[in-house]
Amino acid sequence: MQNISEEWRDPASRDGEGHGDGAQGKPRADAERETLMMELTRLVQKSVRESSWWERRGIDCSILTAAFISLPAGFLLLGSSQLLYFLLGLLIMGIAHAVITVKGTHLASHGALSESPAWADFWAVFFIEVCGSFSARAGVQAHVKMHHAHTNVIGLGDSSTWKIPFLPRSVYLFIAPLAVPIITPIVAIGQLKGQSPFQIVRTVLCVCLGFFSQYYLLRCVSGLSCSSALVVMLLCRAMFSLPYIHVNIFQHIGLSMFSATHRPKRIYQMTHGVLNLPRNPLLDWTFGHSLINCHVEHHLFPFLSDNMCLKVKPIVSQYLKEKKLPYLEDGYVSRLRLFFNKYQELMVFAPPITELVGIQ
């Protein structure tokens, strides 16, 4: 088992992040800010140490296992000639695909599925490449090394990759996300540039394995024609594309953005630049708590599983409120309305840089 002290090294240093801009001349203030993060870390660490394996990883692994177990029923129902059964099979397949490719890939990218580094690497390749049709190396680099290490820092982790300025707001918010299953492997091919021959071959083989396995089962088990199998694959993979895109933009864009040379300390950066959405039974299960209602906790402690993020949520929220730090929360519909009404400001124009006076 991995040494727990090793797992609780400063999250910023694990992500390759420095701490702020090094405000020289304010050592006492800097020490106080570091103490805030260290104090909160100790509180969360205590909760993790008191938790069982079932709480730390078992619950999330069980949800992922349930998604895989549901797949045979989905394939069989998709072979039914009765519309109701066919639609039920489509729904099962779509939900299972979302659990595996969103929740599974996200946890795997952070190494949250296993305490063994070797198994963590295996699950990252399996979930991101075989199931998610993307490059594991590029996915971890973009998400963990950039987005988490430089959250809301202009030009680094500012979520600008989600912006497509030339698209009208209605197309971007309600139509374009449906193309995510097609765009993902295309982007993955572009991300192979600069990778080693071994990584390129592995990624191509894993992506093809995942794609053709589903296609083969739809053809042989469900008995679908070639065109029908492809359409069903597209529908299943696009079923949760709208909330997937929405969640990724709602929780960062429109919040405080920072300059790379004048960023605040980590605890201020995350509390000002990350937002939680409310509990949602469907999205909590398919996307995971760390992407929905525990996103603040996830950015502060990115190597916690979804269930552990939920467990430490009261500790984190209470601590931040006691220290007069922001704990940002907003509703899904409220954020959707904001982005629809202020689409140009949020998704087209360059965001203003926030200067946290008294914190820098």
Buried (B, 14 or more C-beta within 10 A) or exposed (E): EEEEEEBBEBBBEBBEBEBBBEBEEEEEBBEEBBEBBEEBBEEBBEBBEEBEEEBBBEBBBEBBEEBEEBBEBBBBBBBBEEEEBBEBBBBBBBBBBBBBBBBBBBBBBBBBBBBEEEEBBBBBBBBBBBBBBBBBBBBBBBBBBBBBBBBBBBEBBBBBEEBEEEBEBEEBBBEBBBEBBEEBBEBBEEBBEEBEEEBBEBBBEBBBBBBEEBBEBBBEBBBBEEEBBEEBBBBBBBBBBBBBBBBBBBBBBBBBBBBBEBBBBBBBBBBBBBBBBBEBEEBBBBBBBBBBBBBBBBBBBBBBBBBBBBBBBEBBBEBBEEEEBBBBBBEBEEBBEBBBEBBEEBBBEEBEBBEBEEBB
